[in-house]
Amino acid sequence: MMKWRPAALLLLLALPWIGCDETEGEGSGGLEPGSREPEIIEGFICGWIGDDGKPQGIDNDFIADDVVFIWLNWGNVEGNHRVRIIWLDPSDKVIAETSKSFDSQTGRWVTFFFIDTTSSAPRGRWIAEVHIDDDFVRSYAFWIVEE
């Protein structure tokens, strides 16, 4: 049987505090998403959609009166699906709701939506909530700022 000396025991008890004064901790994690669940491969808030269907003017800051787009590249979406975007202003008031249905044969699809803000649009953080088939996926934030 091992005998603990008081100094060794004290050192073991003190180890969590030695040399850790600059960090709060660390960690990691991982998971394997369901292979059949719809997923956003790429998503951007941007100023316009190019002739090639790609997002242009990718940014998070816009001025009132701008048109703001959300562009989403979907995976695992074979068959019929419906994407819905809920646009929320800085007070979390629903300003608009837009939806689009599609039927993908390959399991991939690109959707984009836009909101045309006005000169009286509230300044601050806006949210575009993304839903597919009535399930919330994620939200994207952007800001309407002063000129």
URTAGI-V226964 format. One record per pair of residues at least 12 apart in sequence whose ideal C-beta (glycine too) atoms are under 10 Angstrom apart, sorted by the first residue. I is the first residue (numbers start at 1). J is the second residue. If there is no record, write none. Layout:
i:I j:J
i:I j:J
This chain:
i:33 j:76
i:34 j:76
i:35 j:76
i:36 j:76
i:36 j:78
i:36 j:107
i:37 j:75
i:37 j:76
i:37 j:77
i:37 j:132
i:37 j:135
i:37 j:137
i:38 j:74
i:38 j:75
i:38 j:76
i:38 j:77
i:38 j:78
i:38 j:81
i:38 j:83
i:38 j:104
i:38 j:107
i:38 j:109
i:38 j:132
i:38 j:133
i:38 j:135
i:38 j:137
i:39 j:73
i:39 j:74
i:39 j:75
i:39 j:76
i:39 j:77
i:39 j:132
i:39 j:137
i:40 j:72
i:40 j:73
i:40 j:74
i:40 j:75
i:40 j:77
i:40 j:83
i:40 j:111
i:40 j:130
i:40 j:132
i:40 j:137
i:40 j:138
i:40 j:140
i:41 j:72
i:41 j:73
i:41 j:74
i:41 j:75
i:41 j:76
i:41 j:108
i:41 j:110
i:42 j:55
i:42 j:71
i:42 j:72
i:42 j:73
i:42 j:74
i:42 j:75
i:42 j:110
i:43 j:55
i:43 j:70
i:43 j:71
i:43 j:72
i:43 j:73
i:43 j:74
i:43 j:111
i:43 j:112
i:43 j:128
i:43 j:130
i:43 j:137
i:43 j:138
i:43 j:140
i:44 j:56
i:44 j:57
i:44 j:58
i:44 j:59
i:44 j:60
i:44 j:69
i:44 j:70
i:44 j:71
i:44 j:72
i:44 j:73
i:44 j:112
i:44 j:140
i:45 j:57
i:45 j:58
i:45 j:59
i:45 j:60
i:45 j:61
i:45 j:62
i:45 j:68
i:45 j:69
i:45 j:70
i:45 j:71
i:45 j:126
i:45 j:128
i:45 j:140
i:45 j:141
i:45 j:142
i:45 j:143
i:46 j:58
i:46 j:59
i:46 j:60
i:46 j:62
i:46 j:67
i:46 j:68
i:46 j:69
i:46 j:70
i:46 j:71
i:46 j:112
i:46 j:114
i:46 j:142
i:47 j:59
i:47 j:62
i:47 j:66
i:47 j:67
i:47 j:68
i:47 j:69
i:47 j:114
i:48 j:66
i:48 j:67
i:48 j:68
i:48 j:69
i:48 j:71
i:48 j:112
i:48 j:114
i:49 j:69
i:49 j:71
i:49 j:110
i:49 j:112
i:49 j:114
i:53 j:71
i:53 j:110
i:53 j:112
i:54 j:71
i:54 j:73
i:54 j:110
i:54 j:112
i:55 j:69
i:55 j:70
i:55 j:71
i:55 j:72
i:55 j:73
i:55 j:110
i:55 j:112
i:56 j:69
i:56 j:71
i:57 j:69
i:58 j:71
i:59 j:142
i:59 j:143
i:60 j:125
i:60 j:126
i:60 j:140
i:60 j:141
i:60 j:142
i:60 j:143
i:60 j:145
i:61 j:142
i:61 j:143
i:61 j:144
i:61 j:145
i:62 j:115
i:62 j:117
i:62 j:121
i:62 j:126
i:62 j:142
i:62 j:143
i:62 j:144
i:62 j:145
i:63 j:117
i:63 j:119
i:63 j:121
i:63 j:123
i:63 j:143
i:63 j:144
i:63 j:145
i:63 j:146
i:63 j:147
i:64 j:117
i:64 j:118
i:64 j:119
i:64 j:120
i:64 j:121
i:64 j:122
i:64 j:123
i:64 j:144
i:64 j:145
i:64 j:146
i:64 j:147
i:65 j:116
i:65 j:117
i:65 j:118
i:65 j:119
i:65 j:120
i:65 j:121
i:65 j:144
i:65 j:147
i:66 j:114
i:66 j:115
i:66 j:116
i:66 j:117
i:66 j:118
i:66 j:121
i:66 j:142
i:66 j:144
i:67 j:114
i:67 j:115
i:67 j:116
i:67 j:117
i:68 j:87
i:68 j:113
i:68 j:114
i:68 j:115
i:68 j:116
i:68 j:117
i:68 j:121
i:68 j:126
i:68 j:128
i:68 j:140
i:68 j:142
i:68 j:144
i:69 j:112
i:69 j:113
i:69 j:114
i:69 j:115
i:69 j:128
i:69 j:142
i:70 j:83
i:70 j:85
i:70 j:87
i:70 j:98
i:70 j:111
i:70 j:112
i:70 j:113
i:70 j:114
i:70 j:115
i:70 j:128
i:70 j:129
i:70 j:130
i:70 j:140
i:70 j:142
i:71 j:110
i:71 j:111
i:71 j:112
i:71 j:113
i:71 j:114
i:71 j:140
i:72 j:85
i:72 j:109
i:72 j:110
i:72 j:111
i:72 j:112
i:72 j:113
i:72 j:128
i:72 j:130
i:72 j:132
i:72 j:137
i:72 j:138
i:72 j:140
i:73 j:108
i:73 j:109
i:73 j:110
i:73 j:111
i:73 j:112
i:74 j:102
i:74 j:104
i:74 j:107
i:74 j:108
i:74 j:109
i:74 j:110
i:74 j:111
i:74 j:130
i:74 j:132
i:74 j:137
i:75 j:104
i:75 j:106
i:75 j:107
i:75 j:108
i:75 j:109
i:76 j:104
i:76 j:107
i:76 j:108
i:77 j:102
i:77 j:103
i:77 j:104
i:77 j:106
i:77 j:107
i:77 j:108
i:77 j:109
i:77 j:111
i:77 j:132
i:77 j:133
i:78 j:103
i:78 j:104
i:78 j:105
i:78 j:106
i:78 j:107
i:78 j:108
i:78 j:109
i:79 j:102
i:79 j:103
i:79 j:104
i:79 j:105
i:79 j:107
i:80 j:101
i:80 j:102
i:80 j:103
i:80 j:104
i:80 j:133
i:81 j:100
i:81 j:101
i:81 j:102
i:81 j:103
i:81 j:104
i:81 j:109
i:81 j:111
i:81 j:132
i:81 j:133
i:82 j:99
i:82 j:100
i:82 j:101
i:82 j:102
i:82 j:131
i:82 j:132
i:82 j:133
i:82 j:134
i:83 j:98
i:83 j:99
i:83 j:100
i:83 j:101
i:83 j:102
i:83 j:109
i:83 j:111
i:83 j:112
i:83 j:113
i:83 j:130
i:83 j:131
i:83 j:132
i:83 j:133
i:83 j:137
i:84 j:97
i:84 j:98
i:84 j:99
i:84 j:100
i:84 j:101
i:84 j:113
i:84 j:129
i:84 j:130
i:84 j:131
i:84 j:132
i:84 j:133
i:84 j:134
i:84 j:135
i:84 j:136
i:84 j:137
i:85 j:97
i:85 j:98
i:85 j:99
i:85 j:100
i:85 j:111
i:85 j:112
i:85 j:113
i:85 j:114
i:85 j:115
i:85 j:128
i:85 j:129
i:85 j:130
i:85 j:131
i:85 j:139
i:85 j:140
i:86 j:98
i:86 j:99
i:86 j:127
i:86 j:128
i:86 j:129
i:86 j:130
i:86 j:131
i:86 j:136
i:86 j:139
i:87 j:113
i:87 j:114
i:87 j:115
i:87 j:117
i:87 j:126
i:87 j:127
i:87 j:128
i:87 j:129
i:87 j:142
i:88 j:125
i:88 j:126
i:88 j:127
i:88 j:128
i:88 j:129
i:88 j:139
i:88 j:141
i:89 j:115
i:89 j:117
i:89 j:121
i:89 j:122
i:89 j:123
i:89 j:124
i:89 j:125
i:89 j:126
i:89 j:127
i:89 j:144
i:90 j:121
i:90 j:122
i:90 j:123
i:90 j:124
i:90 j:125
i:90 j:126
i:90 j:127
i:90 j:143
i:90 j:144
i:91 j:122
i:91 j:124
i:92 j:125
i:92 j:126
i:92 j:127
i:93 j:122
i:94 j:127
i:94 j:129
i:95 j:115
i:95 j:117
i:95 j:121
i:95 j:122
i:95 j:126
i:95 j:127
i:96 j:113
i:96 j:114
i:96 j:115
i:96 j:116
i:96 j:128
i:97 j:113
i:97 j:129
i:97 j:131
i:98 j:113
i:98 j:114
i:98 j:115
i:98 j:128
i:99 j:111
i:99 j:113
i:99 j:131
i:99 j:132
i:100 j:112
i:100 j:113
i:101 j:133
i:111 j:130
i:111 j:132
i:113 j:128
i:113 j:130
i:114 j:128
i:115 j:128
i:115 j:142
i:117 j:144
i:121 j:144
i:122 j:144
i:123 j:143
i:123 j:144
i:123 j:145
i:123 j:146
i:124 j:143
i:124 j:144
i:124 j:145
i:125 j:141
i:125 j:142
i:125 j:143
i:125 j:144
i:126 j:140
i:126 j:141
i:126 j:142
i:126 j:143
i:126 j:144
i:127 j:139
i:127 j:140
i:127 j:141
i:127 j:142
i:128 j:140
i:128 j:141
i:128 j:142
